[in-house]
Amino acid sequence: MASRLLPFGDDPIRPSAPVSLTITVDGVSANGIAGQSLAGVILAGGSLGFRRSSVEGKPRGVFCGIGVCFDCLVEVNGQRDVRACQRRAVDGDVVTSQHDPFPSAAGRARFDQADEEPRDG
């Protein structure tokens, strides 16, 4: 996927020249411009999957693009659960895709039992 950036000199709004930035996504460099979201930089670099689902391990990426769905969660500079669509990219950011396996059935059973309250017979 090729990223597309309109020539700023032809834009009737006359924005200033774009400022380049580079982030690292799962060990691979991705280039963007200041003001882009992490999701924008990652998508422009050709990657569609930002994390894997807990149950089936299927790739997830941008779904809503407005921070509601949580499908674009990534780790940024060691901070987990960052919504890539909501955070602006900063030069030098280190982004890691997330995958949190679903808790085991045994672990869920212990959790469920701990939440139960005693009942009078």
VOGU-3710 file (C-alpha; in Angstrom, 3 decimals, decimal comma):
1> masrllpfgd> 0,000/0,000/0,000  1,479/3,330/-1,008  0,869/6,262/1,282  -0,520/9,329/-0,409  0,296/12,881/0,513  -0,934/15,766/-1,590  1,768/18,248/-2,573  1,465/20,942/0,090  2,366/23,723/-2,371  -0,757/22,974/-4,448
11> dpirpsapvs> -3,121/23,057/-1,473  -5,293/26,211/-1,541  -5,260/26,352/2,270  -1,455/26,828/2,083  -0,304/24,602/4,946  3,317/24,604/6,000  5,672/21,958/4,682  5,194/18,564/6,341  7,658/17,527/9,052  8,800/13,921/8,683
21> ltitvdgvsa> 8,912/11,442/11,530  9,894/7,814/11,929  8,443/5,296/14,342  9,294/1,650/14,880  6,469/-0,875/14,600  7,341/-4,392/15,761  10,984/-3,705/14,934  10,322/-2,228/11,461  10,655/1,486/10,664  7,580/3,332/9,439
31> ngiagqslag> 7,625/6,896/8,124  4,946/9,497/8,599  4,427/13,198/9,072  3,825/15,243/12,204  0,143/15,320/13,099  -0,654/11,811/11,895  -2,105/9,301/14,309  -0,154/6,140/15,019  -2,870/4,277/13,113  -2,334/6,533/10,085
41> vilaggslgf> 1,407/5,923/10,055  0,976/2,168/10,552  -1,687/1,890/7,827  0,379/3,987/5,402  3,250/1,573/6,013  1,084/-1,281/4,730  0,155/-3,052/7,959  -3,527/-3,670/8,655  -3,309/-5,741/11,858  -2,310/-3,999/15,092
51> rrssvegkpr> -3,152/-6,761/17,558  -4,652/-10,252/17,685  -7,976/-11,220/19,205  -7,847/-13,089/22,506  -10,059/-16,014/21,567  -9,044/-16,994/18,026  -5,854/-14,971/17,533  -7,251/-13,216/14,464  -5,718/-9,893/13,408  -7,452/-6,677/14,432
61> gvfcgigvcf> -6,786/-3,145/13,236  -8,648/0,111/12,832  -12,394/-0,504/12,896  -14,085/2,698/14,021  -11,149/5,111/13,886  -12,598/7,264/16,684  -11,515/5,424/19,837  -14,738/3,582/20,588  -14,049/-0,022/19,561  -10,569/-0,708/21,062
71> dclvevngqr> -9,557/-2,857/18,059  -6,415/-0,786/17,436  -4,811/-1,249/20,874  -1,005/-1,247/20,798  1,872/-0,812/23,206  3,717/2,498/22,787  7,068/3,121/24,475  6,235/0,450/27,062  2,707/1,726/27,796  0,033/-0,884/27,013
81> dvracqrrav> -3,515/-0,441/25,741  -2,936/2,727/23,727  -5,540/3,376/21,029  -3,505/3,888/17,854  -6,310/5,886/16,246  -6,306/8,411/19,095  -2,606/8,991/19,724  -0,495/11,230/17,523  2,750/9,716/16,345  5,925/11,229/17,786
91> dgdvvtsqhd> 9,312/10,840/16,148  11,069/7,867/17,732  7,964/6,118/19,121  8,401/2,376/19,585  5,131/0,569/18,860  4,526/-3,103/19,611  1,425/-5,039/18,605  -0,534/-6,615/21,445  -1,904/-10,098/21,964  -3,453/-11,062/25,259
101> pfpsaagrar> -4,448/-14,734/25,281  -7,868/-15,539/26,656  -7,691/-16,797/30,263  -7,796/-20,558/30,623  -11,064/-22,265/31,534  -9,604/-23,249/34,926  -8,635/-19,647/35,641  -12,099/-18,409/34,684  -13,762/-21,002/36,938  -11,719/-19,867/39,947
111> fdqadeeprd> -12,595/-16,243/39,175  -16,305/-17,045/38,824  -16,363/-19,011/42,093  -14,710/-16,155/43,971  -17,471/-13,797/42,829  -20,320/-16,029/43,997  -21,994/-15,125/47,246  -23,223/-17,791/49,659  -26,903/-18,526/49,261  -29,360/-19,534/51,945
121> g> -30,959/-22,864/51,067
//
